[in-house]
Amino acid sequence: MRQGLGEKLGVGWTLHGDGRTPRPGEAVAPGERLSWSRTVALGGQHVVAMFGATFVFPVLMGLDPNLAILVSGAATILFLLIVQGKLPSYLGSSASFVGAVAMIRAAGGDSSTVTGAVLVCALVLAAVGVLIHYIGAGAVHRVLPPAVSGAVVMLIGFNLAPVVAETYWPQDQWIALITMLVVLGCSVLLPGFWARIAVFLGLVSGYLLSWVFDLAFGPITAVDANGAVNEHLRVDLSGVAEAPWFGLPALHGPSFDASAILVVLPAVIALVAENTGHVKAVAEMTRTNLDASLGRAIFADGFASALSSSIGGPPTTTYAENIGVMAATRVYSTAAYWVAAGVAVVLGLCPKFGALVAAIPGGVLGGITVVLYGMIGLLGAKIWIENKVDFADPVNLLPLAAGLVIAIGGVSLQITEQFSLGGIALGTIVVLLGHHVLRAVSSRERARS
């Protein structure tokens, strides 16, 4: 029987049971839905889950958070169409580029340079997705074994430590400390869903506390966002008052710089590993083999990121936060993601909201980033642990150790007078090539003996 267009695109949903709750022992499949009132409520829950990280990461990269929210909705719709509704996921702003973007800006690059580098990286990711679609998911595991992918994820996260120490934390150390403690407390003390949005709760708490401190203690004398020491209020809402309620976010075109592109390219490895992990997680929850959708998912992520960066938006990626919501509710319906995407697009068309996000105090970002960046790094360790990587094997231990120190310490290699490799880019090359070259040599030696 021929499929209808809606079924091919994954937008035709059948009602699950009575439409109220999943039947005992069952779950709501991607092609099913609950009643529309409940589906809308679930969509709102997905918005809350993705919200904090989706606007925090663009702020950390110096990009427009309003545009980030809008393109996250558009990217999610595009993703669901490309995977034909088989893989329920939300595409929010990616954390994998934050360290590379910090390096680009430290070298004098502007937002146009950043989005140009991200655009090239996104197109490479899309090409990798096409390749995986045709040669099979097994190729990912051969080129990026857990030892390598875990190391790349770890070095991307821990490379960001100086950004916390030098940029955000000094702006207001006490607010940063309190915000960090709120995030830690919420993640442990609150139940279920609320614990999963601990970062968002910490951000809101820190924002409100900064405003209270301004009222109680007056301006603070510390470094501002530009690194200059002066007296200023922690919260400046003047931009919020001036911003209109409705309007398009600020757009800009990309520009291309070879050194910036090389700094960003290692994120491809992290994103392939991240997408693979998310596809496996959804496959396990839905008890469905989704290997055939992996290439489509990676292509969709790259294509959506390319479209976003071409107009000045941040890169995107599938969100573990929303996967957590599905695990808690046992509702995997893609209809809820369509609702969430629509809400995000509407929020992105409110410049006043964007101005409110842009006014987040630096101390609050300091408290959040000290947790977020560490979490990104430890995801690499999680990959190692889950896959039982053997560090007694020097093929795993030595190139990974060298690459991590290079990336975290900011070691650089001067190639020419104008061009150098360093940090994340050089660390990734050492990990990737070092592991495979040593593995090949080791295998050859074992074969001879």
C-alpha positions as CSV (number, residue, x, y, z in Angstrom):
1,M,0.0,0.0,0.0
2,R,1.4,3.4,-0.9
3,Q,2.0,5.8,2.0
4,G,0.3,9.2,2.0
5,L,2.5,12.3,2.1
6,G,1.6,13.0,5.7
7,E,2.6,9.5,6.7
8,K,5.9,9.7,4.8
9,L,6.8,13.0,6.6
10,G,5.8,11.6,10.0
11,V,2.9,14.1,10.6
12,G,0.0,11.7,10.6
13,W,-0.7,10.6,14.2
14,T,-3.1,8.1,15.5
15,L,-4.8,8.5,18.9
16,H,-3.2,6.4,21.7
17,G,-5.9,4.6,23.7
18,D,-8.4,7.1,25.1
19,G,-6.0,10.0,24.5
20,R,-5.5,10.6,28.2
21,T,-2.5,8.6,29.5
22,P,-0.4,5.7,28.1
23,R,-2.0,2.3,28.7
24,P,-0.5,0.4,31.6
25,G,3.0,-1.0,30.6
26,E,2.9,0.8,27.3
27,A,4.2,4.1,25.8
28,V,3.0,6.6,23.3
29,A,4.9,5.8,20.1
30,P,6.3,8.6,17.8
31,G,3.5,8.1,15.3
32,E,0.8,8.3,18.1
33,R,-0.5,11.2,20.2
34,L,-2.6,11.9,23.2
35,S,-5.5,14.3,23.1
36,W,-4.5,17.7,21.6
37,S,-4.9,19.5,25.0
38,R,-2.5,17.0,26.6
39,T,-0.2,17.2,23.5
40,V,0.0,20.9,23.8
41,A,0.9,20.6,27.5
42,L,3.6,18.1,26.8
43,G,4.9,20.5,24.1
44,G,5.1,23.2,26.7
45,Q,7.1,20.9,28.9
46,H,9.6,20.3,26.1
47,V,9.9,24.1,25.7
48,V,10.8,24.5,29.4
49,A,13.3,21.6,29.2
50,M,15.2,23.0,26.2
51,F,14.8,26.6,27.1
52,G,17.7,27.3,29.5
53,A,20.5,25.8,27.4
54,T,19.1,27.0,24.1
55,F,19.4,30.6,25.1
56,V,22.4,30.3,27.5
57,F,24.8,28.9,24.9
58,P,24.2,31.6,22.3
59,V,24.8,34.2,25.0
60,L,28.1,32.6,25.8
61,M,29.0,32.7,22.1
62,G,28.0,36.3,21.7
63,L,25.1,35.5,19.4
64,D,21.5,36.7,19.5
65,P,19.5,34.5,21.9
66,N,16.2,35.6,20.3
67,L,17.4,34.2,17.0
68,A,18.6,31.1,18.7
69,I,15.2,30.3,20.1
70,L,13.5,31.0,16.8
71,V,15.9,28.8,14.7
72,S,15.7,26.0,17.3
73,G,12.0,25.8,16.5
74,A,12.6,25.9,12.7
75,A,15.5,23.4,13.0
76,T,13.3,21.0,15.0
77,I,10.6,21.0,12.3
78,L,13.2,20.5,9.6
79,F,14.7,17.6,11.6
80,L,11.4,15.9,12.1
81,L,10.6,16.1,8.4
82,I,14.0,14.7,7.4
83,V,13.9,11.7,9.8
84,Q,10.3,11.2,8.7
85,G,8.9,11.4,12.2
86,K,10.8,8.2,13.3
87,L,13.1,10.0,15.7
88,P,11.5,12.3,18.3
89,S,14.1,15.0,19.2
90,Y,14.3,18.7,19.8
91,L,17.2,20.7,18.3
92,G,18.5,23.4,20.6
93,S,21.7,25.4,20.6
94,S,24.9,23.3,20.7
95,A,27.4,23.5,23.5
96,S,30.1,21.8,21.4
97,F,31.2,25.0,19.7
98,V,31.4,27.3,22.8
99,G,35.1,26.7,23.4
100,A,36.1,27.1,19.8
101,V,34.0,30.3,19.6
102,A,35.8,31.7,22.7
103,M,39.1,31.1,20.9
104,I,37.9,32.8,17.7
105,R,36.8,35.9,19.6
106,A,40.0,35.9,21.7
107,A,41.9,36.1,18.4
108,G,39.8,39.1,17.3
109,G,37.1,37.3,15.3
110,D,33.6,38.8,15.3
111,S,30.1,37.2,15.1
112,S,30.4,37.0,11.3
113,T,33.6,35.1,11.5
114,V,32.1,32.8,14.1
115,T,29.0,31.9,12.1
116,G,31.1,31.5,8.9
117,A,33.2,28.9,10.7
118,V,30.2,27.2,12.1
119,L,28.5,27.1,8.6
120,V,31.5,25.2,7.1
121,C,31.5,22.8,10.1
122,A,27.8,22.3,9.7
123,L,28.1,21.4,6.0
124,V,30.9,18.9,6.8
125,L,28.6,17.4,9.5
126,A,25.7,17.1,6.9
127,A,28.1,15.4,4.4
128,V,29.1,13.0,7.1
129,G,25.4,12.2,7.7
130,V,24.9,11.5,4.0
131,L,28.0,9.2,4.0
132,I,26.8,7.3,7.1
133,H,23.3,6.9,5.5
134,Y,24.8,5.0,2.6
135,I,27.7,3.1,4.2
136,G,25.9,2.2,7.5
137,A,26.1,3.2,11.1
138,G,29.0,0.8,11.7
139,A,31.4,3.2,10.1
140,V,30.9,5.7,12.9
141,H,32.1,3.1,15.5
142,R,35.2,2.2,13.4
143,V,36.4,5.8,12.8
144,L,35.3,7.2,16.1
145,P,35.7,4.4,18.7
146,P,34.6,5.3,22.3
147,A,38.2,6.1,23.3
148,V,38.5,8.8,20.7
149,S,34.9,10.2,20.8
150,G,35.1,10.4,24.6
151,A,38.4,12.2,24.6
152,V,37.1,14.8,22.0
153,V,34.0,15.5,24.0
154,M,36.1,15.8,27.2
155,L,38.7,18.2,25.7
156,I,35.9,20.4,24.3
157,G,34.4,20.8,27.7
158,F,37.5,21.3,29.8
159,N,39.1,23.7,27.3
160,L,36.4,26.1,28.5
161,A,37.7,26.4,32.1
162,P,39.7,29.6,31.4
163,V,36.5,31.3,30.0
164,V,34.8,30.8,33.4
165,A,37.8,31.8,35.4
166,E,38.7,34.9,33.4
167,T,35.5,36.2,31.8
168,Y,32.4,35.3,33.9
169,W,33.3,34.5,37.5
170,P,35.2,37.7,38.2
171,Q,32.2,39.9,37.3
172,D,30.5,39.0,40.5
173,Q,32.1,36.1,42.5
174,W,29.4,35.9,45.2
175,I,26.5,35.8,42.8
176,A,28.4,33.2,40.8
177,L,29.0,31.1,43.9
178,I,25.4,31.3,45.0
179,T,24.1,30.5,41.5
180,M,26.4,27.4,41.3
181,L,25.1,26.2,44.7
182,V,21.5,26.6,43.6
183,V,22.1,24.6,40.5
184,L,23.8,21.8,42.5
185,G,21.1,21.9,45.2
186,C,18.2,21.8,42.7
187,S,19.7,18.9,40.8
188,V,19.9,16.8,43.9
189,L,17.0,17.9,46.1
190,L,14.2,18.5,43.5
191,P,12.2,15.6,42.1
192,G,12.2,14.3,38.5
193,F,11.6,16.9,35.9
194,W,12.5,19.8,38.1
195,A,15.9,18.4,38.8
196,R,16.6,18.1,35.0
197,I,16.0,21.9,34.6
198,A,18.3,22.8,37.5
199,V,20.5,25.0,35.3
200,F,17.5,27.0,34.2
201,L,16.3,27.3,37.8
202,G,19.8,28.5,38.9
203,L,19.8,31.1,36.1
204,V,16.4,32.5,37.1
205,S,17.4,32.5,40.8
206,G,20.7,34.2,40.1
207,Y,19.0,36.8,38.0
208,L,16.5,37.7,40.7
209,L,19.1,37.6,43.4
210,S,21.3,40.0,41.4
211,W,18.4,42.4,41.2
212,V,17.8,42.1,45.0
213,F,21.5,42.8,45.6
214,D,21.3,45.9,43.5
215,L,18.4,47.1,45.6
216,A,20.0,46.2,48.9
217,F,23.7,47.0,48.3
218,G,23.8,49.2,45.3
219,P,26.2,49.0,42.4
220,I,29.2,46.7,42.4
221,T,32.8,47.6,41.5
222,A,34.2,44.8,39.4
223,V,35.1,43.9,35.8
224,D,32.3,44.2,33.3
225,A,31.5,42.1,30.3
226,N,34.3,43.9,28.4
227,G,36.9,43.2,31.0
228,A,37.1,46.8,32.3
229,V,36.9,47.5,36.1
230,N,34.2,50.0,36.9
231,E,31.2,50.6,39.1
232,H,27.9,49.3,37.6
233,L,24.6,47.7,38.5
234,R,24.5,43.9,38.3
235,V,21.2,44.1,36.3
236,D,20.7,46.6,33.5
237,L,17.2,46.4,32.1
238,S,17.3,49.6,30.0
239,G,17.5,47.5,26.8
240,V,14.4,45.6,27.8
241,A,12.3,48.8,28.1
242,E,13.4,50.0,24.7
243,A,12.9,46.7,22.9
244,P,9.6,46.2,21.0
245,W,7.3,43.3,21.8
246,F,7.2,41.9,18.2
247,G,9.8,41.9,15.5
248,L,12.5,39.9,13.7
249,P,15.7,39.1,15.5
250,A,18.9,40.7,14.3
251,L,20.4,38.8,11.3
252,H,23.9,38.9,9.8
253,G,25.8,37.0,7.1
254,P,28.8,34.8,7.6
255,S,32.4,35.5,6.7
256,F,35.1,32.9,6.3
257,D,38.5,32.6,7.9
258,A,40.6,29.5,7.5
259,S,42.1,29.6,11.0
260,A,38.7,30.0,12.6
261,I,37.3,27.1,10.5
262,L,40.1,24.8,11.7
263,V,39.4,25.7,15.3
264,V,35.7,24.8,14.9
265,L,36.0,21.6,12.8
266,P,36.7,19.2,15.7
267,A,33.2,19.8,16.9
268,V,32.1,17.5,14.0
269,I,33.5,14.6,16.0
270,A,31.7,15.6,19.1
271,L,28.4,16.1,17.3
272,V,28.6,12.7,15.5
273,A,29.2,11.1,18.9
274,E,26.5,13.1,20.6
275,N,23.9,12.4,17.9
276,T,24.8,8.7,17.9
277,G,24.3,8.6,21.7
278,H,21.0,10.3,21.5
279,V,19.7,8.0,18.7
280,K,20.8,5.0,20.8
281,A,19.0,6.4,23.8
282,V,15.7,7.0,21.9
283,A,16.0,3.5,20.3
284,E,16.4,1.9,23.7
285,M,13.4,3.8,25.1
286,T,11.1,3.1,22.1
287,R,12.4,-0.4,21.7
288,T,13.0,0.3,18.0
289,N,16.1,-0.2,15.9
290,L,16.9,3.3,14.6
291,D,20.4,2.6,13.0
292,A,18.8,3.3,9.6
293,S,17.9,6.8,10.8
294,L,21.3,7.7,12.2
295,G,22.6,9.1,8.9
296,R,19.4,11.1,8.4
297,A,19.6,12.5,12.0
298,I,23.2,13.6,11.6
299,F,22.5,15.1,8.1
300,A,19.5,16.9,9.6
301,D,21.5,18.3,12.4
302,G,24.2,19.6,10.0
303,F,21.7,21.0,7.5
304,A,19.8,22.8,10.3
305,S,23.0,24.3,11.7
306,A,24.1,25.4,8.3
307,L,20.8,27.2,7.7
308,S,20.9,28.8,11.2
309,S,24.5,30.0,10.9
310,S,23.9,31.4,7.4
311,I,21.6,34.0,8.9
312,G,23.6,34.6,12.1
313,G,22.2,31.9,14.4
314,P,24.0,29.4,16.5
315,P,24.7,25.7,15.7
316,T,22.1,23.2,16.8
317,T,22.1,19.7,18.2
318,T,19.6,17.1,19.5
319,Y,18.9,17.7,23.2
320,A,19.3,15.2,26.0
321,E,17.1,17.4,28.2
322,N,14.1,16.5,26.0
323,I,15.1,12.9,25.8
324,G,14.8,13.0,29.6
325,V,11.3,14.4,29.4
326,M,10.3,11.5,27.2
327,A,11.9,9.0,29.6
328,A,9.9,10.5,32.5
329,T,6.5,10.7,30.6
330,R,6.8,7.6,28.3
331,V,5.3,9.9,25.6
332,Y,7.5,9.8,22.5
333,S,5.0,11.4,20.2
334,T,6.5,13.8,17.6
335,A,3.3,15.8,17.8
336,A,4.5,17.3,21.1
337,Y,7.7,18.4,19.4
338,W,5.8,20.1,16.6
339,V,4.0,22.1,19.4
340,A,7.3,22.9,21.1
341,A,8.8,24.1,17.8
342,G,5.9,26.4,17.1
343,V,6.1,27.9,20.6
344,A,9.8,28.5,20.1
345,V,9.3,30.3,16.8
346,V,6.7,32.6,18.5
347,L,9.1,33.4,21.4
348,G,11.9,34.1,18.9
349,L,9.7,36.9,17.4
350,C,9.7,38.8,20.7
351,P,12.7,41.2,20.9
352,K,11.8,42.2,24.4
353,F,12.4,38.6,25.5
354,G,15.8,38.7,23.7
355,A,16.8,41.9,25.5
356,L,15.8,40.3,28.9
357,V,18.1,37.3,28.1
358,A,20.9,39.6,27.0
359,A,20.7,41.4,30.4
360,I,21.7,38.2,32.3
361,P,24.4,39.4,34.8
362,G,27.9,38.0,34.2
363,G,28.1,36.6,37.7
364,V,25.0,34.4,37.0
365,L,26.7,33.1,33.9
366,G,29.8,32.4,35.9
367,G,27.8,30.2,38.3
368,I,26.1,28.3,35.5
369,T,29.1,27.9,33.2
370,V,31.3,26.4,36.0
371,V,28.7,23.6,36.1
372,L,27.8,23.3,32.4
373,Y,31.4,23.3,31.1
374,G,32.4,20.6,33.6
375,M,29.3,18.5,32.6
376,I,30.3,18.7,29.0
377,G,33.8,17.5,29.8
378,L,32.5,14.7,32.0
379,L,30.2,13.4,29.2
380,G,33.5,12.3,27.6
381,A,34.3,10.3,30.8
382,K,30.8,8.8,30.7
383,I,31.4,7.5,27.1
384,W,34.6,5.8,28.4
385,I,32.9,4.2,31.4
386,E,29.9,3.0,29.5
387,N,32.1,1.4,26.8
388,K,34.7,0.1,29.2
389,V,37.7,1.8,27.5
390,D,40.9,0.0,28.6
391,F,43.5,2.6,29.7
392,A,46.0,-0.2,30.5
393,D,46.4,-0.2,26.7
394,P,48.9,2.4,25.7
395,V,47.2,2.9,22.4
396,N,44.3,4.4,24.4
397,L,46.2,6.0,27.2
398,L,49.0,7.9,25.5
399,P,47.5,9.8,22.6
400,L,44.4,10.6,24.7
401,A,46.6,11.9,27.5
402,A,48.6,14.1,25.2
403,G,45.6,15.4,23.3
404,L,43.8,16.4,26.5
405,V,46.7,18.3,27.9
406,I,47.3,20.1,24.6
407,A,43.6,21.1,24.4
408,I,43.0,22.0,28.1
409,G,46.3,23.8,28.4
410,G,46.0,25.8,25.1
411,V,49.2,24.3,23.7
412,S,49.8,25.6,20.1
413,L,51.9,24.6,17.1
414,Q,53.1,27.5,14.9
415,I,52.9,26.3,11.3
416,T,53.7,29.6,9.5
417,E,54.0,33.1,10.6
418,Q,50.3,33.7,10.1
419,F,48.9,30.3,10.9
420,S,49.0,28.1,14.0
421,L,47.2,25.1,15.3
422,G,46.3,24.9,19.0
423,G,43.9,24.1,21.8
424,I,40.9,22.0,20.6
425,A,42.0,21.6,17.0
426,L,45.5,20.4,17.8
427,G,44.3,18.2,20.7
428,T,41.7,16.5,18.5
429,I,44.2,15.8,15.7
430,V,46.6,14.2,18.3
431,V,43.8,12.1,19.7
432,L,42.4,11.0,16.4
433,L,45.5,10.4,14.4
434,G,47.6,9.2,17.4
435,H,45.0,6.5,18.3
436,H,44.5,5.1,14.8
437,V,48.2,5.2,13.9
438,L,49.3,3.5,17.1
439,R,46.5,1.0,16.7
440,A,47.6,0.1,13.2
441,V,51.3,-0.2,14.3
442,S,50.3,-2.3,17.3
443,S,48.2,-4.6,15.2
444,R,51.1,-5.0,12.7
445,E,53.6,-5.8,15.4
446,R,51.2,-8.4,17.0
447,A,50.7,-10.0,13.6
448,R,54.5,-10.3,13.1
449,S,55.1,-11.9,16.5
